[in-house]
Amino acid sequence: MNLNEYTEKPFVHFAEDWAILTAGVPDDFNSMTVSWGALGTMWGMPVAFLVVRPIRYTCEFIERHEKLTLSWYDEKHKKALGIFGSKSGRDTDKAAATGFTPVTLEGAVTYKEAKETMVLRKLFVQQLDRSKFSQEILKWYAEGTKEEHAHKLIIAEVLSHHEGV
């Protein structure tokens, strides 16, 4: 699909549909569910803006590898997306736990069950600074909880978009 023709629901595609973010290559990858993000244009190219808490295992793979994928799924897979979002790849084989099948797409990893996948190339990663948040945003980062760690911002070029795999 031509990226200039992409018309998915921009304000709900992440929040309501959820996506799986996968970082890495076929022999070294990890995946997690994301519900925050955006698609847009920066530096003259189509990009995805993603945020991942530094305590998430997937962050290690984002730091190590250039390729990422974002993939969306039919509603029937919502329970599986819950597992990808609540279990850590440190101690759970999420593909085995959900029955999802990892596949290679342009050197990156996604899942056969995806209805839509974007292949991305990491351009920028930076830890967000809590001291720069407005008061209303700090509620998302309650001190003394695992959520107190501010996200890392990832900006990645959207290299391609695929319906199915």
C-alpha positions in Angstrom: 0.0 0.0 0.0 1.2 3.5 -0.8 1.8 5.2 2.6 0.3 8.5 1.2 -3.1 6.6 0.9 -3.1 5.4 4.5 -6.3 6.5 6.2 -6.7 4.5 9.3 -8.5 6.1 12.3 -5.6 8.3 13.6 -6.9 9.0 17.1 -8.1 5.6 18.0 -5.9 3.2 16.0 -3.5 2.8 19.0 -5.8 3.5 21.9 -8.7 1.3 21.0 -7.3 -1.2 18.5 -3.9 -1.6 20.2 -0.8 -2.8 18.4 2.1 -5.1 18.9 5.4 -3.4 18.7 8.2 -5.9 17.9 11.9 -4.9 18.0 14.7 -7.0 16.6 15.6 -9.6 14.1 14.4 -13.2 13.6 16.9 -14.7 16.0 16.8 -11.9 18.6 13.4 -10.1 19.1 10.8 -9.2 21.7 7.2 -8.0 21.3 4.8 -6.0 23.5 1.4 -4.4 23.2 1.3 -0.7 22.8 -1.8 1.6 23.0 0.0 5.0 22.9 1.5 6.3 19.7 1.0 8.4 16.6 1.8 8.5 12.9 2.9 11.6 11.1 5.7 13.3 9.2 9.0 14.4 10.5 12.4 15.1 8.8 10.6 14.8 5.5 9.5 11.2 6.0 6.5 9.2 7.3 7.2 8.3 10.9 5.7 6.5 13.9 6.0 8.2 17.3 6.1 5.5 20.0 6.7 5.5 23.7 8.0 2.6 25.8 8.8 2.5 29.5 12.5 1.8 30.0 11.6 -1.1 32.4 10.0 -3.0 29.6 12.1 -5.9 28.2 11.4 -4.7 24.6 13.4 -1.5 25.4 16.6 -3.6 25.3 15.8 -4.8 21.8 14.9 -1.3 20.7 18.3 -0.1 21.8 20.1 -3.1 20.1 18.3 -3.2 16.8 17.3 -0.8 14.0 14.2 -2.7 12.7 10.8 -2.6 14.4 7.3 -3.5 13.4 3.9 -2.3 14.4 1.1 -4.8 13.8 -2.6 -4.6 14.4 -5.0 -7.5 14.8 -8.7 -8.4 14.5 -10.8 -8.1 17.6 -10.8 -11.9 18.1 -7.1 -11.5 19.1 -7.7 -9.0 21.9 -7.0 -11.6 24.6 -3.6 -12.4 23.0 -2.8 -8.7 22.8 -3.5 -8.6 26.6 -0.9 -11.3 27.1 1.7 -9.5 25.0 1.0 -6.4 27.1 1.0 -8.0 30.6 3.7 -10.7 30.4 7.4 -10.1 30.1 9.5 -11.7 27.4 12.1 -12.2 30.1 10.2 -15.2 31.5 7.3 -15.9 29.0 7.4 -17.1 25.4 4.5 -14.9 24.3 4.2 -16.5 20.9 3.8 -19.9 22.5 1.4 -18.5 25.2 -0.9 -16.9 22.5 -0.4 -19.3 19.6 0.9 -16.5 17.4 3.4 -17.4 14.7 6.5 -15.2 14.3 7.3 -14.4 10.6 10.0 -12.4 8.9 9.0 -9.3 6.9 11.7 -7.2 5.3 14.3 -8.4 7.9 12.0 -7.5 10.8 9.6 -9.7 12.8 5.8 -9.7 12.9 3.2 -12.3 13.3 1.2 -14.3 10.8 -2.0 -13.4 12.5 -1.6 -9.7 11.9 -4.2 -8.0 9.7 -1.9 -5.0 9.2 1.9 -4.5 9.7 4.2 -1.5 9.3 7.9 -2.1 9.0 9.9 0.7 10.7 13.5 1.9 11.0 14.5 3.4 14.3 15.7 7.0 13.9 15.7 8.5 17.4 15.4 7.3 21.0 15.4 9.6 24.1 14.3 9.3 27.7 11.5 11.7 28.5 12.3 14.1 31.3 9.7 14.1 34.1 10.6 17.6 35.1 9.3 18.8 31.7 5.7 17.4 32.2 2.8 19.5 33.0 1.0 18.7 36.3 -1.9 16.9 34.6 0.6 14.5 32.9 2.3 13.5 36.1 -0.7 11.3 37.1 0.6 8.8 34.6 3.9 8.6 36.4 2.9 8.1 40.1 6.0 8.0 42.3 6.7 4.8 44.2 5.0 2.7 41.5 6.4 0.8 38.6 4.7 3.5 36.4 6.9 6.2 37.8 9.5 5.6 35.1 8.8 8.0 32.3 8.7 6.6 28.8 11.4 6.6 26.2 10.3 8.4 23.0 11.1 6.4 19.8 10.7 8.0 16.4 10.9 5.5 13.6 10.6 5.9 9.8 7.7 3.9 8.3 9.4 1.9 5.5 6.3 0.0 4.4 2.8 -1.0 5.2 1.3 -4.5 4.5 -2.2 -5.7 4.8 -1.9 -9.3 6.1 1.6 -10.9 6.0 
